[in-house]
Amino acid sequence: MNVRKAALDCLNKLQHPNSRISSVIRNIETRVQPVDLNLLHQLVYGTIRWQGQLDWVLNPFIPNRFRLAPHLRNILRLGAYQLLHLNRIPIHAIIYETVELAKPKIKTSRFVNAVLRNLSRNRNDLPFPDQVNEPIEWLSLSQSYPKWLVERWTEEFGLEWAKDFCQASNSLASLTVRTNTLKIDRCNLVKKFLKSGIDARKTSTSPEGIQLLGISNLVQSNIYAEGLCQVQDEAAQIIAHLAGITKESSQLVVDVCAAPGGKTTHLAQLMGNDGYVVAMDITDQKIKLVEQNCQRLGITNVETIVASALDRVIQPLSKANIVLVDVPCSGFGTLRRHPDIRWKKNRSQISDLADLQFQILSNVADQIRAGTIIIYSTCTTEIEENQQVILRFKKQYPNFSVEAISSYLPNKNPTMQTIEGYWQTFPHLHDMDGSFAVRLRKV
């Protein structure tokens, strides 16, 4: 399949609100020549990442009377992205290949040709808003984010923070894996990667983390198939450590929102395949993902159950020592890997998510015994989903204390700890996903 047709197919599928960029690309990769996989990723991720800017750039060259169909809009976006953000492909080749996507409709192909040629001639004279007088508009368009998000981040963290965060979240995140210490230690796994021609280096914060460079499809490798590692961002690798689990402790750990199983398997790994982990999620399909990861990694101390974190009776909670509440969230901490999120969320969804997060946390709190630890975590940067949920929880549940995470961090980096004792990271400060976690004890 032609790589640009494959990219267009992905862009069209991503118009669906429930689609995810990683799964959409994964489903089409087998139809593209291996030599074209990097270009496929670049075209899809790049066009989605810069979508807002591309639409703004294209609009002056499209007559007001035209109502573009989504398919045609995506063809123009794909061409505009290559013209503005790729410099290794000749301009005439970009325009030719993009016009081919519009055929056999003659009028449509001529229209695409005219728009892209106009853009090509004027691409160095685009009138962006003034950075000083219109900073929100400038940042929104220059970095391609919805204006409401830029306004929100500026109000919460300041303009400079928002600018640095937007720039970092537009960068390409390297692939990070967690060493499966049940089968191999990190040093030997690094050597194994290097021997196979993959540039690998240890992460600085997670003791099991390895950063991989220059690889796009680890899942097809023998190292992955043998269960020697799990794909997991470094920030996510820290969450299991906050539970304070050791191989010597025989405990019952419950993960109430477990799929796809990254944190579940890490907890089981830290327990040395001993103790007992119960992994829950709401569908058979999600639980199957957890079970597949456990099987590949050689983990045998995990039991899976299909259940909702909002169920009024969750049997394992009454005997649990530790409960991981890794709640559904907006995911804005993962924009480097999931650029489509910015176009699929709105203000009301964030508020709805915060309410759901509080309900899940409260439901768990009602069912556990005194002394049990809750690790509440998200992969978002939003205060409404993080600090405000915990503040609301503390007011309604005064019988819970916050335990500072400093004692449980494998790396004592003070910039990752808030004054309240919470864990928080940002891509522009820590070169990892944005994440948040709190350690709560029922007293």
MOSUL-V699256 format. One record per run of one state. SS is the DSSP state (@ for helix, = for strand, . for the rest). FROM is the first residue (numbers start at 1). TO is the last residue. Records with the same first field share a line. If there is no record, write none. Layout:
SS=FROM-TO ; FROM-TO
This chain:
.=1-2 ; 14-20 ; 32-33 ; 50-50 ; 60-69 ; 86-90 ; 103-105 ; 126-134 ; 144-146 ; 158-158 ; 170-174 ; 180-185 ; 196-198 ; 203-208 ; 214-217 ; 221-221 ; 226-228 ; 232-233 ; 242-251 ; 256-261 ; 271-275 ; 282-283 ; 298-301 ; 307-314 ; 320-321 ; 327-331 ; 335-340 ; 345-346 ; 368-372 ; 379-386 ; 397-399 ; 404-404 ; 408-413 ; 418-422 ; 426-426 ; 431-434 ; 443-443
@=3-13 ; 21-31 ; 34-49 ; 51-59 ; 70-85 ; 91-102 ; 106-125 ; 135-143 ; 147-157 ; 159-169 ; 186-195 ; 218-220 ; 222-225 ; 234-241 ; 262-270 ; 284-297 ; 315-319 ; 332-334 ; 341-344 ; 347-367 ; 387-396 ; 405-407 ; 414-416 ; 427-430
==175-179 ; 199-202 ; 209-213 ; 229-231 ; 252-255 ; 276-281 ; 302-306 ; 322-326 ; 373-378 ; 400-403 ; 417-417 ; 423-425 ; 435-442
